[in-house]
């Protein structure tokens, strides 16, 4: 014979709240990711500017 399961009330899952330190660490990681992406974008734009630069014209910026 199969056993009948009792209908126990389902306990809600308790989510752990991140500590203040964990929140800061997460924010730091997100900011590092944004910085890395911005640096990659900058490098791509520099390379693109170099490739599309017309010969004979020199930049006056230093």
mmCIF file of the N, C-alpha and C atoms, coordinates in Angstrom:
data_MODEL
# 
_entry.id   MODEL 
# 
loop_
_atom_site.group_PDB 
_atom_site.id 
_atom_site.type_symbol 
_atom_site.label_atom_id 
_atom_site.label_alt_id 
_atom_site.label_comp_id 
_atom_site.label_asym_id 
_atom_site.label_entity_id 
_atom_site.label_seq_id 
_atom_site.pdbx_PDB_ins_code 
_atom_site.Cartn_x 
_atom_site.Cartn_y 
_atom_site.Cartn_z 
_atom_site.occupancy 
_atom_site.B_iso_or_equiv 
_atom_site.pdbx_formal_charge 
_atom_site.auth_seq_id 
_atom_site.auth_comp_id 
_atom_site.auth_asym_id 
_atom_site.auth_atom_id 
_atom_site.pdbx_PDB_model_num 
ATOM 1   N N  . UNK A 1 1  ? 0.830  -1.185 0.000   1.00 0.00 ? 1  UNK A N  1 
ATOM 2   C CA . UNK A 1 1  ? 0.000  0.000  0.000   1.00 0.00 ? 1  UNK A CA 1 
ATOM 3   C C  . UNK A 1 1  ? 0.874  1.247  0.000   1.00 0.00 ? 1  UNK A C  1 
ATOM 4   N N  . UNK A 1 2  ? 0.425  2.258  -0.688  1.00 0.00 ? 2  UNK A N  1 
ATOM 5   C CA . UNK A 1 2  ? 1.149  3.509  -0.746  1.00 0.00 ? 2  UNK A CA 1 
ATOM 6   C C  . UNK A 1 2  ? 0.839  4.332  0.493   1.00 0.00 ? 2  UNK A C  1 
ATOM 7   N N  . UNK A 1 3  ? 1.859  5.001  0.988   1.00 0.00 ? 3  UNK A N  1 
ATOM 8   C CA . UNK A 1 3  ? 1.658  5.856  2.159   1.00 0.00 ? 3  UNK A CA 1 
ATOM 9   C C  . UNK A 1 3  ? 1.076  7.179  1.704   1.00 0.00 ? 3  UNK A C  1 
ATOM 10  N N  . UNK A 1 4  ? 0.157  7.689  2.478   1.00 0.00 ? 4  UNK A N  1 
ATOM 11  C CA . UNK A 1 4  ? -0.413 8.995  2.172   1.00 0.00 ? 4  UNK A CA 1 
ATOM 12  C C  . UNK A 1 4  ? 0.461  10.074 2.790   1.00 0.00 ? 4  UNK A C  1 
ATOM 13  N N  . UNK A 1 5  ? 0.707  11.097 2.006   1.00 0.00 ? 5  UNK A N  1 
ATOM 14  C CA . UNK A 1 5  ? 1.482  12.217 2.511   1.00 0.00 ? 5  UNK A CA 1 
ATOM 15  C C  . UNK A 1 5  ? 0.556  13.101 3.325   1.00 0.00 ? 5  UNK A C  1 
ATOM 16  N N  . UNK A 1 6  ? 1.067  13.555 4.432   1.00 0.00 ? 6  UNK A N  1 
ATOM 17  C CA . UNK A 1 6  ? 0.261  14.472 5.236   1.00 0.00 ? 6  UNK A CA 1 
ATOM 18  C C  . UNK A 1 6  ? 0.386  15.869 4.652   1.00 0.00 ? 6  UNK A C  1 
ATOM 19  N N  . UNK A 1 7  ? -0.656 16.607 4.732   1.00 0.00 ? 7  UNK A N  1 
ATOM 20  C CA . UNK A 1 7  ? -0.652 17.966 4.213   1.00 0.00 ? 7  UNK A CA 1 
ATOM 21  C C  . UNK A 1 7  ? -0.108 18.915 5.276   1.00 0.00 ? 7  UNK A C  1 
ATOM 22  N N  . UNK A 1 8  ? 1.204  19.008 5.326   1.00 0.00 ? 8  UNK A N  1 
ATOM 23  C CA . UNK A 1 8  ? 1.846  19.929 6.265   1.00 0.00 ? 8  UNK A CA 1 
ATOM 24  C C  . UNK A 1 8  ? 1.851  21.311 5.634   1.00 0.00 ? 8  UNK A C  1 
ATOM 25  N N  . UNK A 1 9  ? 1.652  22.324 6.442   1.00 0.00 ? 9  UNK A N  1 
ATOM 26  C CA . UNK A 1 9  ? 1.728  23.673 5.872   1.00 0.00 ? 9  UNK A CA 1 
ATOM 27  C C  . UNK A 1 9  ? 3.148  23.955 5.368   1.00 0.00 ? 9  UNK A C  1 
ATOM 28  N N  . UNK A 1 10 ? 3.225  24.567 4.214   1.00 0.00 ? 10 UNK A N  1 
ATOM 29  C CA . UNK A 1 10 ? 4.519  24.881 3.615   1.00 0.00 ? 10 UNK A CA 1 
ATOM 30  C C  . UNK A 1 10 ? 5.063  26.139 4.274   1.00 0.00 ? 10 UNK A C  1 
ATOM 31  N N  . UNK A 1 11 ? 6.273  26.014 4.778   1.00 0.00 ? 11 UNK A N  1 
ATOM 32  C CA . UNK A 1 11 ? 6.904  27.164 5.417   1.00 0.00 ? 11 UNK A CA 1 
ATOM 33  C C  . UNK A 1 11 ? 7.459  28.078 4.332   1.00 0.00 ? 11 UNK A C  1 
ATOM 34  N N  . UNK A 1 12 ? 7.250  29.379 4.496   1.00 0.00 ? 12 UNK A N  1 
ATOM 35  C CA . UNK A 1 12 ? 7.840  30.292 3.507   1.00 0.00 ? 12 UNK A CA 1 
ATOM 36  C C  . UNK A 1 12 ? 9.362  30.266 3.615   1.00 0.00 ? 12 UNK A C  1 
ATOM 37  N N  . UNK A 1 13 ? 10.006 30.392 2.461   1.00 0.00 ? 13 UNK A N  1 
ATOM 38  C CA . UNK A 1 13 ? 11.459 30.377 2.426   1.00 0.00 ? 13 UNK A CA 1 
ATOM 39  C C  . UNK A 1 13 ? 11.959 31.718 2.945   1.00 0.00 ? 13 UNK A C  1 
ATOM 40  N N  . UNK A 1 14 ? 12.822 31.638 3.916   1.00 0.00 ? 14 UNK A N  1 
ATOM 41  C CA . UNK A 1 14 ? 13.391 32.867 4.466   1.00 0.00 ? 14 UNK A CA 1 
ATOM 42  C C  . UNK A 1 14 ? 14.619 33.239 3.649   1.00 0.00 ? 14 UNK A C  1 
ATOM 43  N N  . UNK A 1 15 ? 14.595 34.418 3.117   1.00 0.00 ? 15 UNK A N  1 
ATOM 44  C CA . UNK A 1 15 ? 15.739 34.915 2.354   1.00 0.00 ? 15 UNK A CA 1 
ATOM 45  C C  . UNK A 1 15 ? 16.680 35.628 3.311   1.00 0.00 ? 15 UNK A C  1 
ATOM 46  N N  . UNK A 1 16 ? 17.936 35.314 3.191   1.00 0.00 ? 16 UNK A N  1 
ATOM 47  C CA . UNK A 1 16 ? 18.915 35.987 4.023   1.00 0.00 ? 16 UNK A CA 1 
ATOM 48  C C  . UNK A 1 16 ? 19.183 37.371 3.464   1.00 0.00 ? 16 UNK A C  1 
ATOM 49  N N  . UNK A 1 17 ? 19.157 38.334 4.323   1.00 0.00 ? 17 UNK A N  1 
ATOM 50  C CA . UNK A 1 17 ? 19.466 39.699 3.906   1.00 0.00 ? 17 UNK A CA 1 
ATOM 51  C C  . UNK A 1 17 ? 20.985 39.841 3.864   1.00 0.00 ? 17 UNK A C  1 
ATOM 52  N N  . UNK A 1 18 ? 21.502 40.404 2.778   1.00 0.00 ? 18 UNK A N  1 
ATOM 53  C CA . UNK A 1 18 ? 22.962 40.584 2.725   1.00 0.00 ? 18 UNK A CA 1 
ATOM 54  C C  . UNK A 1 18 ? 23.406 41.605 3.775   1.00 0.00 ? 18 UNK A C  1 
ATOM 55  N N  . UNK A 1 19 ? 24.543 41.354 4.335   1.00 0.00 ? 19 UNK A N  1 
ATOM 56  C CA . UNK A 1 19 ? 25.077 42.289 5.318   1.00 0.00 ? 19 UNK A CA 1 
ATOM 57  C C  . UNK A 1 19 ? 25.550 43.540 4.600   1.00 0.00 ? 19 UNK A C  1 
ATOM 58  N N  . UNK A 1 20 ? 25.797 44.569 5.369   1.00 0.00 ? 20 UNK A N  1 
ATOM 59  C CA . UNK A 1 20 ? 26.249 45.837 4.787   1.00 0.00 ? 20 UNK A CA 1 
ATOM 60  C C  . UNK A 1 20 ? 27.565 45.637 4.041   1.00 0.00 ? 20 UNK A C  1 
ATOM 61  N N  . UNK A 1 21 ? 28.452 44.820 4.600   1.00 0.00 ? 21 UNK A N  1 
ATOM 62  C CA . UNK A 1 21 ? 29.748 44.562 3.941   1.00 0.00 ? 21 UNK A CA 1 
ATOM 63  C C  . UNK A 1 21 ? 29.550 43.847 2.615   1.00 0.00 ? 21 UNK A C  1 
ATOM 64  N N  . UNK A 1 22 ? 28.643 42.876 2.580   1.00 0.00 ? 22 UNK A N  1 
ATOM 65  C CA . UNK A 1 22 ? 28.378 42.156 1.336   1.00 0.00 ? 22 UNK A CA 1 
ATOM 66  C C  . UNK A 1 22 ? 27.785 43.087 0.284   1.00 0.00 ? 22 UNK A C  1 
ATOM 67  N N  . UNK A 1 23 ? 26.942 44.010 0.717   1.00 0.00 ? 23 UNK A N  1 
ATOM 68  C CA . UNK A 1 23 ? 26.376 44.988 -0.221  1.00 0.00 ? 23 UNK A CA 1 
ATOM 69  C C  . UNK A 1 23 ? 27.480 45.852 -0.823  1.00 0.00 ? 23 UNK A C  1 
ATOM 70  N N  . UNK A 1 24 ? 28.412 46.288 0.036   1.00 0.00 ? 24 UNK A N  1 
ATOM 71  C CA . UNK A 1 24 ? 29.524 47.106 -0.462  1.00 0.00 ? 24 UNK A CA 1 
ATOM 72  C C  . UNK A 1 24 ? 30.397 46.313 -1.424  1.00 0.00 ? 24 UNK A C  1 
ATOM 73  N N  . UNK A 1 25 ? 30.670 45.056 -1.088  1.00 0.00 ? 25 UNK A N  1 
ATOM 74  C CA . UNK A 1 25 ? 31.493 44.224 -1.972  1.00 0.00 ? 25 UNK A CA 1 
ATOM 75  C C  . UNK A 1 25 ? 30.814 44.038 -3.318  1.00 0.00 ? 25 UNK A C  1 
ATOM 76  N N  . UNK A 1 26 ? 29.499 43.825 -3.308  1.00 0.00 ? 26 UNK A N  1 
ATOM 77  C CA . UNK A 1 26 ? 28.756 43.661 -4.560  1.00 0.00 ? 26 UNK A CA 1 
ATOM 78  C C  . UNK A 1 26 ? 28.801 44.944 -5.384  1.00 0.00 ? 26 UNK A C  1 
ATOM 79  N N  . UNK A 1 27 ? 28.634 46.078 -4.707  1.00 0.00 ? 27 UNK A N  1 
ATOM 80  C CA . UNK A 1 27 ? 28.676 47.364 -5.408  1.00 0.00 ? 27 UNK A CA 1 
ATOM 81  C C  . UNK A 1 27 ? 30.057 47.603 -6.010  1.00 0.00 ? 27 UNK A C  1 
ATOM 82  N N  . UNK A 1 28 ? 31.099 47.249 -5.277  1.00 0.00 ? 28 UNK A N  1 
ATOM 83  C CA . UNK A 1 28 ? 32.465 47.400 -5.780  1.00 0.00 ? 28 UNK A CA 1 
ATOM 84  C C  . UNK A 1 28 ? 32.666 46.549 -7.027  1.00 0.00 ? 28 UNK A C  1 
ATOM 85  N N  . UNK A 1 29 ? 32.180 45.307 -7.002  1.00 0.00 ? 29 UNK A N  1 
ATOM 86  C CA . UNK A 1 29 ? 32.312 44.436 -8.170  1.00 0.00 ? 29 UNK A CA 1 
ATOM 87  C C  . UNK A 1 29 ? 31.586 45.020 -9.380  1.00 0.00 ? 29 UNK A C  1 
ATOM 88  N N  . UNK A 1 30 ? 30.392 45.553 -9.147  1.00 0.00 ? 30 UNK A N  1 
ATOM 89  C CA . UNK A 1 30 ? 29.624 46.141 -10.251 1.00 0.00 ? 30 UNK A CA 1 
ATOM 90  C C  . UNK A 1 30 ? 30.346 47.357 -10.823 1.00 0.00 ? 30 UNK A C  1 
ATOM 91  N N  . UNK A 1 31 ? 30.908 48.187 -9.956  1.00 0.00 ? 31 UNK A N  1 
ATOM 92  C CA . UNK A 1 31 ? 31.638 49.367 -10.426 1.00 0.00 ? 31 UNK A CA 1 
ATOM 93  C C  . UNK A 1 31 ? 32.909 48.984 -11.181 1.00 0.00 ? 31 UNK A C  1 
ATOM 94  N N  . UNK A 1 32 ? 33.582 47.928 -10.727 1.00 0.00 ? 32 UNK A N  1 
ATOM 95  C CA . UNK A 1 32 ? 34.778 47.448 -11.440 1.00 0.00 ? 32 UNK A CA 1 
ATOM 96  C C  . UNK A 1 32 ? 34.401 46.949 -12.837 1.00 0.00 ? 32 UNK A C  1 
ATOM 97  N N  . UNK A 1 33 ? 33.259 46.271 -12.938 1.00 0.00 ? 33 UNK A N  1 
ATOM 98  C CA . UNK A 1 33 ? 32.798 45.794 -14.240 1.00 0.00 ? 33 UNK A CA 1 
ATOM 99  C C  . UNK A 1 33 ? 32.501 46.969 -15.168 1.00 0.00 ? 33 UNK A C  1 
ATOM 100 N N  . UNK A 1 34 ? 31.851 47.998 -14.641 1.00 0.00 ? 34 UNK A N  1 
ATOM 101 C CA . UNK A 1 34 ? 31.535 49.178 -15.449 1.00 0.00 ? 34 UNK A CA 1 
ATOM 102 C C  . UNK A 1 34 ? 32.812 49.882 -15.898 1.00 0.00 ? 34 UNK A C  1 
ATOM 103 N N  . UNK A 1 35 ? 33.787 49.989 -14.980 1.00 0.00 ? 35 UNK A N  1 
ATOM 104 C CA . UNK A 1 35 ? 35.054 50.626 -15.319 1.00 0.00 ? 35 UNK A CA 1 
ATOM 105 C C  . UNK A 1 35 ? 35.769 49.851 -16.420 1.00 0.00 ? 35 UNK A C  1 
ATOM 106 N N  . UNK A 1 36 ? 35.785 48.542 -16.294 1.00 0.00 ? 36 UNK A N  1 
ATOM 107 C CA . UNK A 1 36 ? 36.453 47.703 -17.300 1.00 0.00 ? 36 UNK A CA 1 
ATOM 108 C C  . UNK A 1 36 ? 35.791 47.876 -18.666 1.00 0.00 ? 36 UNK A C  1 
ATOM 109 N N  . UNK A 1 37 ? 34.458 47.900 -18.681 1.00 0.00 ? 37 UNK A N  1 
ATOM 110 C CA . UNK A 1 37 ? 33.736 48.086 -19.940 1.00 0.00 ? 37 UNK A CA 1 
ATOM 111 C C  . UNK A 1 37 ? 34.047 49.452 -20.540 1.00 0.00 ? 37 UNK A C  1 
ATOM 112 N N  . UNK A 1 38 ? 34.088 50.474 -19.697 1.00 0.00 ? 38 UNK A N  1 
ATOM 113 C CA . UNK A 1 38 ? 34.398 51.821 -20.186 1.00 0.00 ? 38 UNK A CA 1 
ATOM 114 C C  . UNK A 1 38 ? 35.819 51.878 -20.754 1.00 0.00 ? 38 UNK A C  1 
ATOM 115 N N  . UNK A 1 39 ? 36.757 51.207 -20.099 1.00 0.00 ? 39 UNK A N  1 
ATOM 116 C CA . UNK A 1 39 ? 38.134 51.178 -20.602 1.00 0.00 ? 39 UNK A CA 1 
ATOM 117 C C  . UNK A 1 39 ? 38.204 50.465 -21.948 1.00 0.00 ? 39 UNK A C  1 
ATOM 118 N N  . UNK A 1 40 ? 37.464 49.364 -22.086 1.00 0.00 ? 40 UNK A N  1 
ATOM 119 C CA . UNK A 1 40 ? 37.441 48.651 -23.371 1.00 0.00 ? 40 UNK A CA 1 
ATOM 120 C C  . UNK A 1 40 ? 36.843 49.534 -24.462 1.00 0.00 ? 40 UNK A C  1 
ATOM 121 N N  . UNK A 1 41 ? 35.749 50.217 -24.138 1.00 0.00 ? 41 UNK A N  1 
ATOM 122 C CA . UNK A 1 41 ? 35.125 51.123 -25.110 1.00 0.00 ? 41 UNK A CA 1 
ATOM 123 C C  . UNK A 1 41 ? 36.105 52.217 -25.536 1.00 0.00 ? 41 UNK A C  1 
ATOM 124 N N  . UNK A 1 42 ? 36.831 52.770 -24.560 1.00 0.00 ? 42 UNK A N  1 
ATOM 125 C CA . UNK A 1 42 ? 37.803 53.818 -24.861 1.00 0.00 ? 42 UNK A CA 1 
ATOM 126 C C  . UNK A 1 42 ? 38.891 53.291 -25.792 1.00 0.00 ? 42 UNK A C  1 
ATOM 127 N N  . UNK A 1 43 ? 39.396 52.092 -25.490 1.00 0.00 ? 43 UNK A N  1 
ATOM 128 C CA . UNK A 1 43 ? 40.453 51.504 -26.319 1.00 0.00 ? 43 UNK A CA 1 
ATOM 129 C C  . UNK A 1 43 ? 39.960 51.248 -27.742 1.00 0.00 ? 43 UNK A C  1 
ATOM 130 N N  . UNK A 1 44 ? 38.722 50.797 -27.867 1.00 0.00 ? 44 UNK A N  1 
ATOM 131 C CA . UNK A 1 44 ? 38.153 50.550 -29.192 1.00 0.00 ? 44 UNK A CA 1 
ATOM 132 C C  . UNK A 1 44 ? 38.026 51.865 -29.959 1.00 0.00 ? 44 UNK A C  1 
ATOM 133 N N  . UNK A 1 45 ? 37.557 52.906 -29.283 1.00 0.00 ? 45 UNK A N  1 
ATOM 134 C CA . UNK A 1 45 ? 37.410 54.209 -29.950 1.00 0.00 ? 45 UNK A CA 1 
ATOM 135 C C  . UNK A 1 45 ? 38.769 54.777 -30.352 1.00 0.00 ? 45 UNK A C  1 
ATOM 136 N N  . UNK A 1 46 ? 39.784 54.581 -29.522 1.00 0.00 ? 46 UNK A N  1 
ATOM 137 C CA . UNK A 1 46 ? 41.132 55.048 -29.887 1.00 0.00 ? 46 UNK A CA 1 
ATOM 138 C C  . UNK A 1 46 ? 41.624 54.322 -31.130 1.00 0.00 ? 46 UNK A C  1 
ATOM 139 N N  . UNK A 1 47 ? 41.434 53.013 -31.164 1.00 0.00 ? 47 UNK A N  1 
ATOM 140 C CA . UNK A 1 47 ? 41.874 52.224 -32.311 1.00 0.00 ? 47 UNK A CA 1 
ATOM 141 C C  . UNK A 1 47 ? 41.104 52.636 -33.557 1.00 0.00 ? 47 UNK A C  1 
ATOM 142 N N  . UNK A 1 48 ? 39.809 52.857 -33.409 1.00 0.00 ? 48 UNK A N  1 
ATOM 143 C CA . UNK A 1 48 ? 38.983 53.271 -34.546 1.00 0.00 ? 48 UNK A CA 1 
ATOM 144 C C  . UNK A 1 48 ? 39.430 54.638 -35.059 1.00 0.00 ? 48 UNK A C  1 
ATOM 145 N N  . UNK A 1 49 ? 39.726 55.551 -34.151 1.00 0.00 ? 49 UNK A N  1 
ATOM 146 C CA . UNK A 1 49 ? 40.185 56.880 -34.559 1.00 0.00 ? 49 UNK A CA 1 
ATOM 147 C C  . UNK A 1 49 ? 41.502 56.785 -35.314 1.00 0.00 ? 49 UNK A C  1 
ATOM 148 N N  . UNK A 1 50 ? 42.380 55.914 -34.864 1.00 0.00 ? 50 UNK A N  1 
ATOM 149 C CA . UNK A 1 50 ? 43.666 55.732 -35.539 1.00 0.00 ? 50 UNK A CA 1 
ATOM 150 C C  . UNK A 1 50 ? 43.471 55.155 -36.936 1.00 0.00 ? 50 UNK A C  1 
ATOM 151 N N  . UNK A 1 51 ? 42.555 54.208 -37.064 1.00 0.00 ? 51 UNK A N  1 
ATOM 152 C CA . UNK A 1 51 ? 42.321 53.572 -38.361 1.00 0.00 ? 51 UNK A CA 1 
ATOM 153 C C  . UNK A 1 51 ? 41.638 54.512 -39.350 1.00 0.00 ? 51 UNK A C  1 
ATOM 154 N N  . UNK A 1 52 ? 40.801 55.388 -38.853 1.00 0.00 ? 52 UNK A N  1 
ATOM 155 C CA . UNK A 1 52 ? 40.047 56.264 -39.750 1.00 0.00 ? 52 UNK A CA 1 
ATOM 156 C C  . UNK A 1 52 ? 40.718 57.619 -39.943 1.00 0.00 ? 52 UNK A C  1 
ATOM 157 N N  . UNK A 1 53 ? 41.862 57.821 -39.309 1.00 0.00 ? 53 UNK A N  1 
ATOM 158 C CA . UNK A 1 53 ? 42.576 59.087 -39.431 1.00 0.00 ? 53 UNK A CA 1 
ATOM 159 C C  . UNK A 1 53 ? 43.081 59.244 -40.864 1.00 0.00 ? 53 UNK A C  1 
ATOM 160 N N  . UNK A 1 54 ? 42.835 60.400 -41.417 1.00 0.00 ? 54 UNK A N  1 
ATOM 161 C CA . UNK A 1 54 ? 43.275 60.651 -42.792 1.00 0.00 ? 54 UNK A CA 1 
ATOM 162 C C  . UNK A 1 54 ? 44.763 60.982 -42.803 1.00 0.00 ? 54 UNK A C  1 
ATOM 163 N N  . UNK A 1 55 ? 45.496 60.379 -43.719 1.00 0.00 ? 55 UNK A N  1 
ATOM 164 C CA . UNK A 1 55 ? 46.935 60.709 -43.785 1.00 0.00 ? 55 UNK A CA 1 
ATOM 165 C C  . UNK A 1 55 ? 47.128 62.147 -44.250 1.00 0.00 ? 55 UNK A C  1 
ATOM 166 N N  . UNK A 1 56 ? 48.150 62.793 -43.711 1.00 0.00 ? 56 UNK A N  1 
ATOM 167 C CA . UNK A 1 56 ? 48.438 64.164 -44.101 1.00 0.00 ? 56 UNK A CA 1 
ATOM 168 C C  . UNK A 1 56 ? 47.910 65.154 -43.073 1.00 0.00 ? 56 UNK A C  1 
ATOM 169 N N  . UNK A 1 57 ? 46.947 64.750 -42.293 1.00 0.00 ? 57 UNK A N  1 
ATOM 170 C CA . UNK A 1 57 ? 46.452 65.626 -41.230 1.00 0.00 ? 57 UNK A CA 1 
ATOM 171 C C  . UNK A 1 57 ? 47.009 65.125 -39.911 1.00 0.00 ? 57 UNK A C  1 
ATOM 172 N N  . UNK A 1 58 ? 47.630 66.027 -39.187 1.00 0.00 ? 58 UNK A N  1 
ATOM 173 C CA . UNK A 1 58 ? 48.170 65.650 -37.883 1.00 0.00 ? 58 UNK A CA 1 
ATOM 174 C C  . UNK A 1 58 ? 47.363 66.347 -36.799 1.00 0.00 ? 58 UNK A C  1 
ATOM 175 N N  . UNK A 1 59 ? 47.286 65.709 -35.706 1.00 0.00 ? 59 UNK A N  1 
ATOM 176 C CA . UNK A 1 59 ? 46.533 66.260 -34.577 1.00 0.00 ? 59 UNK A CA 1 
ATOM 177 C C  . UNK A 1 59 ? 47.388 67.275 -33.849 1.00 0.00 ? 59 UNK A C  1 
ATOM 178 N N  . UNK A 1 60 ? 46.799 68.366 -33.436 1.00 0.00 ? 60 UNK A N  1 
ATOM 179 C CA . UNK A 1 60 ? 47.502 69.407 -32.684 1.00 0.00 ? 60 UNK A CA 1 
ATOM 180 C C  . UNK A 1 60 ? 47.414 69.153 -31.182 1.00 0.00 ? 60 UNK A C  1 
ATOM 181 N N  . UNK A 1 61 ? 46.657 68.134 -30.780 1.00 0.00 ? 61 UNK A N  1 
ATOM 182 C CA . UNK A 1 61 ? 46.503 67.841 -29.356 1.00 0.00 ? 61 UNK A CA 1 
ATOM 183 C C  . UNK A 1 61 ? 47.663 67.012 -28.849 1.00 0.00 ? 61 UNK A C  1 
ATOM 184 N N  . UNK A 1 62 ? 48.041 67.272 -27.623 1.00 0.00 ? 62 UNK A N  1 
ATOM 185 C CA . UNK A 1 62 ? 49.120 66.485 -26.997 1.00 0.00 ? 62 UNK A CA 1 
ATOM 186 C C  . UNK A 1 62 ? 48.606 65.840 -25.747 1.00 0.00 ? 62 UNK A C  1 
# 
